[in-house]
Amino acid sequence: MIKQKCTYKRIIGFGIVLALLLALISLPFQKLAENGYDYKNVLNKAGMVASERKDSIDVLFLGDSEAWATFAPLQFFNEYGFTSYNCAFPGEWSYDSLAVLKKTLQYQNPSTVVLEANMLYSAPNVLKFNLFQYFPMFHYHGYYKILGQKHDSDKSKGAYINNQCNAYTGDTDYMSKKVKKKKFHGKNLEYLNKLLSYCKERNIQVIMVSSVSALNWTEGKHLGVQAWCDENDVTYIDYNEPENYDRLSFDWSTDTRDQGDHVNQSGSEKICSDLGKILVERYALSDHRQDEEYSNWQSLYNEKYTKG
């Protein structure tokens, strides 16, 4: 029994010494946390924005694949004249959004940030995330392989607008169920609050938007986001809600690319036309369509949307 206790003590002691040693070795990697959890995508998006002319972007879009598939900067420019960049990527959550934002502000001075709310319900396991923070050396082992990588300007300004059509045939009353509000996943609330504070310090306006998604969105999620927005005086537009959804004349047979998860080009165009009008009216965004310095934006739009 005494030997067994000694063995346990040795194991525990070894574990403590090992943890302290790993934490010490990880110290040089702590600064890399500013590159986000999904650092490859964060650096990729930040690199794309850095290739744009300095201080030429008015609006930034942040979020996961729902935002990536929805917000079309070239369409916003063609219809309303303001410039924007889609900094979303699949799996992005508020920690990564904050990282992208901070890096982007090294090159741009946007007046408005638009957050797509679905990212608040997806995040790494809290235990896994805590281990990442304490022992970043294991997480960033591939960082130096991509350091200094060059990023070309993206012709779609960061967006992934897909014209594939795959209809949704399920329940279109997915928002009518009476449920309790759903809490944000993992540490999203903590980093969402930090993101909002960061924007307020820099006089950047924040607006929350939910794209149309029958497979991802629920009334419970809507209530959770609405409560946070009400508490923090943030405008929230949920295109799944009847009053907004009906205004779009959204059609599940033509406006989704993957059976109700993400919108396709047709769905994106409807949302962007409506949202662009709101952004211009509420936030007094500049119209650059007659400015020669932005002429390439119109050329890119014509190439993508009017070709053939």
C-alpha positions in Angstrom: 0.0 0.0 0.0 2.9 2.4 0.9 4.7 1.5 -2.4 1.5 2.2 -4.3 1.1 5.6 -2.7 4.8 6.4 -3.5 4.2 5.4 -7.1 1.2 7.6 -7.4 3.1 10.5 -5.9 5.9 10.0 -8.4 3.5 9.9 -11.3 1.8 13.1 -10.1 5.1 14.7 -9.5 6.4 13.7 -12.9 3.2 15.0 -14.5 3.6 18.4 -12.8 7.2 18.7 -13.8 6.4 17.8 -17.4 3.5 20.3 -17.5 5.7 23.1 -16.2 8.5 22.1 -18.6 6.0 22.2 -21.6 4.6 25.5 -20.4 8.1 26.9 -20.3 8.9 25.6 -23.8 5.6 27.1 -25.0 6.4 30.6 -23.9 8.0 31.7 -27.3 4.8 30.4 -29.0 2.4 32.4 -26.8 2.5 35.5 -29.1 1.3 33.3 -32.0 -2.1 33.2 -30.4 -2.8 36.6 -32.0 -3.0 34.7 -35.3 -6.2 33.0 -34.3 -7.1 29.3 -33.6 -7.4 28.5 -37.3 -4.3 30.5 -38.0 -3.9 29.3 -41.6 -7.2 30.7 -42.7 -6.8 33.8 -40.5 -3.4 34.6 -42.1 -4.8 33.8 -45.6 -7.7 36.2 -45.2 -5.5 38.9 -43.7 -3.0 38.4 -46.5 -5.7 38.9 -49.1 -6.9 42.1 -47.5 -3.3 43.3 -47.2 -3.0 43.1 -51.1 -5.8 45.7 -51.4 -5.0 49.4 -51.6 -4.4 50.7 -48.1 -7.5 52.2 -46.4 -9.7 51.4 -49.4 -12.3 49.1 -47.7 -15.4 50.5 -46.0 -17.0 47.4 -44.6 -15.7 44.0 -43.4 -17.8 40.9 -43.2 -16.8 38.3 -40.5 -18.3 34.8 -39.9 -18.2 31.2 -40.9 -19.2 29.5 -44.2 -22.7 31.1 -44.1 -21.1 34.5 -44.4 -18.5 33.3 -46.9 -21.3 32.1 -49.2 -23.6 35.1 -48.7 -21.9 38.5 -48.7 -20.7 39.6 -52.1 -18.5 42.7 -52.1 -18.6 43.1 -55.9 -22.4 43.2 -55.9 -22.5 45.7 -53.0 -20.2 47.9 -55.1 -22.2 47.6 -58.3 -25.5 48.4 -56.6 -24.5 50.8 -53.8 -20.9 51.9 -54.5 -19.3 51.1 -51.1 -16.3 48.8 -50.9 -16.2 45.7 -48.7 -14.2 42.5 -48.0 -15.5 39.1 -47.0 -13.2 37.9 -44.3 -15.2 34.8 -43.5 -14.1 31.2 -43.8 -15.6 27.8 -42.9 -15.4 27.1 -39.2 -14.6 30.7 -38.2 -15.8 31.6 -34.7 -15.5 34.8 -32.7 -11.9 34.2 -31.5 -10.8 33.9 -35.2 -13.0 36.8 -36.2 -11.2 39.0 -33.7 -7.8 37.8 -34.9 -8.8 38.6 -38.6 -10.2 42.0 -37.6 -7.0 43.0 -35.7 -4.7 42.0 -38.6 -7.0 43.6 -41.2 -7.0 46.9 -39.3 -3.2 47.1 -39.9 -4.1 47.8 -43.6 -7.6 49.1 -43.6 -9.8 51.6 -41.8 -13.4 50.3 -42.2 -16.3 52.2 -40.7 -18.5 49.2 -40.3 -18.2 45.5 -39.4 -20.9 43.0 -40.2 -21.0 39.7 -38.2 -22.8 36.6 -39.4 -24.4 35.1 -36.3 -24.1 31.4 -37.1 -20.4 31.4 -36.0 -21.6 31.9 -32.4 -22.9 28.4 -32.3 -19.7 26.7 -33.4 -16.4 26.6 -31.5 -13.6 24.2 -30.3 -14.3 22.2 -27.2 -13.5 24.4 -24.1 -10.9 21.9 -22.7 -9.2 21.6 -26.1 -9.1 25.4 -26.5 -7.7 25.8 -23.0 -4.9 23.3 -23.8 -4.2 25.3 -27.0 -3.8 28.4 -24.9 -1.5 26.8 -22.3 0.5 24.7 -24.7 0.5 26.6 -28.1 3.7 24.9 -29.3 1.6 21.8 -30.3 -1.0 23.9 -32.1 1.3 26.1 -34.1 3.8 23.5 -35.2 3.1 24.3 -38.9 3.2 28.1 -38.5 6.7 28.7 -39.7 6.0 26.8 -42.9 3.5 29.4 -44.0 5.2 32.4 -42.5 6.0 35.0 -45.2 3.7 33.4 -47.7 2.5 35.8 -50.4 -1.2 36.3 -51.1 -2.6 37.5 -54.4 -5.6 39.8 -54.5 -8.8 37.8 -54.7 -11.1 38.7 -57.6 -14.2 38.1 -55.5 -12.9 40.1 -52.6 -12.9 37.1 -50.3 -16.4 35.7 -51.0 -17.4 32.3 -52.3 -20.5 32.9 -54.4 -21.6 29.6 -56.0 -24.3 29.4 -58.7 -25.0 25.7 -58.1 -28.7 25.0 -57.3 -29.8 22.2 -55.1 -33.3 22.8 -53.7 -34.5 22.5 -50.1 -37.6 20.4 -49.8 -38.0 20.3 -46.0 -40.1 22.3 -43.5 -40.1 26.0 -44.3 -41.7 26.9 -40.9 -38.4 26.1 -39.1 -38.6 29.4 -37.2 -42.1 29.0 -35.9 -41.3 26.6 -33.1 -41.5 28.2 -29.6 -38.3 27.4 -27.8 -36.0 28.9 -25.3 -33.0 31.0 -26.4 -29.9 29.0 -27.0 -26.6 30.0 -25.4 -23.6 30.7 -27.6 -21.2 27.7 -27.9 -17.9 27.4 -26.0 -16.1 30.7 -25.5 -17.9 32.6 -28.2 -19.5 35.1 -25.8 -16.2 36.0 -24.3 -14.6 36.8 -27.6 -17.6 38.4 -29.1 -17.7 40.9 -26.3 -14.0 41.5 -26.8 -14.6 42.1 -30.5 -17.4 44.6 -29.8 -15.2 46.5 -27.3 -12.3 46.5 -29.8 -14.6 48.0 -32.5 -16.1 50.6 -30.1 -12.6 51.8 -29.1 -12.0 52.5 -32.8 -15.4 54.0 -33.6 -16.3 51.1 -35.9 -20.0 50.3 -36.1 -21.1 46.7 -35.6 -24.2 45.0 -37.1 -25.3 41.4 -36.7 -26.9 39.5 -39.6 -28.2 35.9 -40.0 -28.2 34.5 -43.5 -31.0 32.2 -44.6 -30.3 28.6 -43.6 -33.0 26.1 -42.9 -30.5 23.5 -41.8 -28.4 25.6 -39.5 -30.8 28.2 -38.0 -33.5 28.0 -35.3 -35.7 30.3 -33.3 -33.7 29.4 -30.2 -30.5 30.7 -31.9 -32.3 33.8 -33.0 -33.5 34.5 -29.5 -29.9 34.0 -28.1 -28.5 36.5 -30.6 -31.3 39.0 -30.3 -30.8 39.0 -26.5 -27.1 39.8 -26.9 -27.8 42.5 -29.5 -30.5 44.1 -27.3 -28.2 44.1 -24.4 -25.3 45.7 -26.4 -27.3 48.0 -28.6 -26.3 46.2 -31.8 -28.6 46.2 -34.8 -29.7 42.6 -35.7 -31.2 41.5 -39.0 -32.2 37.9 -39.2 -33.2 36.9 -42.7 -34.8 33.8 -41.4 -37.5 35.8 -39.6 -40.8 36.2 -41.5 -40.7 40.0 -41.9 -37.2 39.9 -43.5 -37.5 36.6 -45.2 -40.7 37.6 -47.1 -39.2 40.9 -48.2 -36.5 38.9 -50.1 -39.0 36.7 -52.0 -36.7 33.9 -51.1 -37.3 30.7 -53.1 -36.1 27.4 -51.7 -36.3 25.8 -55.1 -33.8 28.2 -56.7 -31.9 30.1 -54.0 -29.9 27.4 -52.1 -26.9 25.4 -53.3 -26.9 22.5 -50.9 -30.5 21.6 -49.9 -31.0 24.4 -47.4 -27.7 25.0 -45.8 -26.0 27.8 -47.7 -27.5 30.2 -50.2 -26.2 30.1 -53.8 -25.6 33.1 -56.1 -29.3 33.8 -56.5 -30.0 33.7 -52.8 -26.9 35.8 -52.1 -28.1 38.5 -54.6 -31.4 38.8 -52.8 -29.8 39.2 -49.4 -27.1 41.6 -50.6 -29.6 43.8 -52.4 -31.6 44.2 -49.3 -28.7 44.5 -46.8 -26.8 46.9 -49.0 -29.7 49.3 -48.9 -29.9 49.1 -45.1 -26.1 49.7 -44.7 -26.1 52.7 -47.0 -29.2 54.3 -45.3 -28.1 53.6 -41.7 -24.3 54.1 -41.9 -23.9 56.7 -44.6 -21.3 54.7 -46.6 -19.5 56.4 -49.4 -20.4 55.8 -53.1 -17.1 55.2 -55.0 -18.6 54.3 -58.4 -17.5 57.6 -60.0 -14.1 57.5 -58.4 -11.4 56.4 -60.9 -9.3 54.8 -58.1 -12.1 52.2 -57.7 -12.7 51.5 -61.4 -11.2 48.0 -61.2 -14.1 47.1 -58.8 -16.7 47.6 -61.6 -14.5 45.7 -64.0 -14.3 42.7 -61.7 -18.1 42.8 -61.2 -18.7 42.9 -64.9 -16.3 40.0 -65.4 -18.0 37.8 -62.7 -21.6 38.7 -63.1 -22.2 39.8 -66.7 -19.9 37.5 -68.6 -21.7 35.5 -71.2 
